Amino acid sequence: MRLLVLYRPNSEHSRMTEDFIKNYQRVNPQDSLEIIDVDSREGIATLSLYDVTDYPAILVLSSDGSAQNIWQGIQLPLIDEVAGYSRN
């Protein structure tokens, strides 16, 4: 499983997203989050590949790269909800 967090640093939503990342890593230290700037080359490609239109976005991907779940927008999911998907 891969956990991706796509967001724009230094935006109005960056603090909320960074708090989510910090809290997720504190509660689930065994999980690895990949943090991607939406303005980077990788970020633009990921947004396009998974049809992400709003951010911040959290993606749970299976080992073959298919999306298990995608959350988009400022209504971030619960930490336990993301962790549950990452354990399947």
Backbone as numpy.savetxt, mean C-alpha at the origin, in Angstrom:
# Nx Ny Nz CAx CAy CAz Cx Cy Cz
3.53 -13.25 -0.72 2.70 -12.06 -0.72 3.57 -10.81 -0.72
3.12 -9.83 -1.46 3.77 -8.52 -1.45 2.76 -7.49 -0.99
3.22 -6.58 -0.14 2.39 -5.48 0.32 3.00 -4.18 -0.19
2.24 -3.46 -1.00 2.71 -2.21 -1.57 1.90 -1.05 -1.01
2.59 0.03 -0.70 1.93 1.27 -0.30 2.36 2.32 -1.30
1.40 2.86 -2.03 1.65 3.89 -3.03 1.09 5.21 -2.50
1.95 6.21 -2.43 1.48 7.52 -2.00 2.45 8.59 -2.47
2.02 9.83 -2.29 2.86 10.97 -2.70 3.41 11.62 -1.43
4.73 11.47 -1.20 5.33 12.17 -0.05 5.12 13.68 -0.18
5.10 14.35 0.93 4.92 15.81 0.98 3.59 16.27 0.39
2.56 15.44 0.57 1.21 15.83 0.16 0.36 15.97 1.42
-0.88 16.37 1.24 -1.76 16.53 2.40 -2.09 15.20 3.08
-1.87 14.08 2.38 -2.18 12.77 2.94 -0.93 12.01 3.38
0.23 12.62 3.25 1.47 11.90 3.55 1.58 11.54 5.03
1.21 12.45 5.91 1.32 12.18 7.36 0.46 10.98 7.75
-0.78 10.94 7.28 -1.69 9.85 7.58 -1.14 8.53 7.05
-0.61 8.54 5.85 -0.06 7.34 5.24 1.19 6.87 5.98
2.05 7.80 6.32 3.27 7.44 7.04 2.96 6.91 8.44
1.92 7.44 9.08 1.48 6.90 10.38 0.97 5.47 10.22
0.20 5.22 9.15 -0.29 3.86 8.88 0.90 2.91 8.70
1.89 3.31 7.92 3.06 2.48 7.66 3.78 2.16 8.97
4.03 3.20 9.77 4.74 3.01 11.03 3.96 2.07 11.96
2.66 2.28 12.08 1.84 1.44 12.95 1.74 0.01 12.43
1.62 -0.15 11.12 1.56 -1.49 10.55 2.85 -2.25 10.84
3.97 -1.61 10.64 5.25 -2.28 10.87 5.48 -2.58 12.35
4.95 -1.74 13.23 5.07 -1.99 14.67 4.27 -3.22 15.08
3.05 -3.35 14.55 2.17 -4.46 14.90 2.55 -5.74 14.16
3.05 -5.63 12.95 3.37 -6.78 12.10 4.83 -6.71 11.63
5.78 -6.85 12.54 7.19 -6.69 12.15 7.68 -7.77 11.18
6.96 -8.88 11.09 7.36 -9.96 10.17 7.00 -9.64 8.72
6.12 -8.68 8.50 5.72 -8.31 7.14 6.62 -7.21 6.61
6.83 -7.23 5.32 7.63 -6.21 4.66 6.72 -5.37 3.76
6.70 -4.08 4.00 5.94 -3.16 3.15 6.88 -2.53 2.13
6.44 -2.50 0.89 7.18 -1.80 -0.15 6.54 -0.43 -0.32
7.29 0.60 -0.03 6.78 1.96 -0.10 7.20 2.55 -1.46
6.20 3.04 -2.21 6.48 3.52 -3.57 5.89 4.93 -3.73
6.71 5.84 -4.19 6.29 7.21 -4.51 5.53 7.15 -5.84
4.30 7.68 -5.86 3.49 7.61 -7.08 4.08 8.43 -8.22
4.99 9.35 -7.92 5.60 10.16 -8.96 6.88 9.55 -9.53
7.32 8.42 -8.96 8.52 7.75 -9.47 8.15 6.93 -10.70
9.15 6.50 -11.44 8.92 5.65 -12.61 8.20 4.36 -12.20
8.68 3.75 -11.11 8.04 2.52 -10.61 6.61 2.79 -10.17
6.38 3.93 -9.52 5.04 4.29 -9.06 4.07 4.47 -10.21
4.48 5.17 -11.23 3.63 5.40 -12.40 3.29 4.07 -13.07
4.29 3.19 -13.20 4.05 1.89 -13.82 3.10 1.04 -12.99
3.25 1.08 -11.66 2.39 0.29 -10.77 0.96 0.81 -10.80
0.80 2.14 -10.78 -0.54 2.72 -10.88 -1.24 2.26 -12.14
-0.53 2.27 -13.24 -1.09 1.86 -14.52 -1.40 0.36 -14.56
-0.47 -0.44 -14.10 -0.62 -1.89 -14.15 -1.83 -2.38 -13.37
-2.07 -1.79 -12.19 -3.17 -2.24 -11.33 -4.37 -1.31 -11.39
-4.38 -0.38 -12.34 -5.49 0.53 -12.56 -5.86 1.31 -11.29
-4.85 1.77 -10.59 -5.06 2.57 -9.38 -5.28 4.01 -9.81
-6.39 4.58 -9.37 -6.75 5.94 -9.78 -6.73 6.94 -8.63
-6.62 6.46 -7.40 -6.64 7.34 -6.24 -5.58 6.86 -5.25
-5.01 7.77 -4.54 -4.01 7.39 -3.56 -4.16 8.29 -2.34
-3.66 7.80 -1.23 -2.81 6.63 -1.07 -3.53 5.36 -1.48
-2.74 4.36 -1.84 -3.29 3.06 -2.20 -2.44 1.98 -1.54
-3.12 0.94 -1.08 -2.45 -0.22 -0.49 -2.86 -1.42 -1.31
-1.86 -2.16 -1.78 -2.10 -3.33 -2.61 -1.54 -4.57 -1.94
-2.31 -5.63 -1.95 -1.82 -6.94 -1.51 -1.76 -7.79 -2.78
-0.55 -8.23 -3.11 -0.33 -9.00 -4.33 0.09 -10.42 -3.98
-0.39 -11.38 -4.77 0.03 -12.76 -4.58 1.42 -12.93 -5.18
2.00 -14.10 -5.01 3.37 -14.34 -5.49 3.47 -14.24 -7.02
2.35 -14.45 -7.73 2.39 -14.32 -9.19 2.10 -12.90 -9.67
1.90 -11.96 -8.72 1.69 -10.56 -9.06 0.25 -10.15 -9.22
-0.69 -11.09 -9.07 -2.09 -10.70 -9.19 -2.56 -10.04 -7.89
-3.45 -9.07 -8.05 -3.95 -8.31 -6.90 -4.95 -9.14 -6.10
-4.67 -9.28 -4.81 -5.61 -9.94 -3.90 -6.62 -8.93 -3.38
-6.16 -7.72 -3.10 -7.05 -6.64 -2.69 -6.32 -5.32 -2.90
-7.11 -4.28 -3.17 -6.58 -2.94 -3.36 -7.48 -1.97 -2.62
-6.88 -1.15 -1.78 -7.60 -0.07 -1.11 -7.07 1.22 -1.67
-7.98 2.13 -2.03 -7.59 3.40 -2.64 -8.26 4.56 -1.91
-7.54 5.65 -1.81 -8.11 6.87 -1.25 -7.77 7.06 0.22
-8.27 8.16 0.75 -7.88 8.56 2.10 -8.52 7.71 3.20
-9.51 6.91 2.87 -10.10 6.00 3.85 -9.25 4.73 3.89
-8.16 4.78 4.65 -7.25 3.64 4.72 -7.91 2.48 5.46
-7.54 1.26 5.11 -8.12 0.09 5.77 -7.55 -0.07 7.18
-8.17 -0.95 7.95 -7.64 -1.29 9.26 -6.37 -2.11 9.08
-5.45 -1.97 10.00 -4.21 -2.72 9.95 -4.48 -4.22 9.93
-5.41 -4.67 10.77 -5.74 -6.10 10.83 -6.33 -6.61 9.52
-7.06 -5.76 8.82 -7.64 -6.16 7.54 -6.54 -6.43 6.51
-5.57 -5.54 6.44 -4.45 -5.73 5.51 -3.64 -6.95 5.92
-3.37 -7.10 7.19 -2.60 -8.23 7.69 -3.31 -9.54 7.39
-4.63 -9.56 7.49 -5.41 -10.76 7.18 -5.23 -11.19 5.74
-5.23 -10.26 4.81 -5.02 -10.58 3.40 -3.59 -11.07 3.16
-2.65 -10.48 3.86 -1.26 -10.85 3.65 -0.93 -12.23 4.19
-1.79 -12.77 5.04 -1.56 -14.09 5.62 -2.17 -15.22 4.78
-3.03 -14.87 3.83 -3.70 -15.91 3.01 -2.80 -16.42 1.93
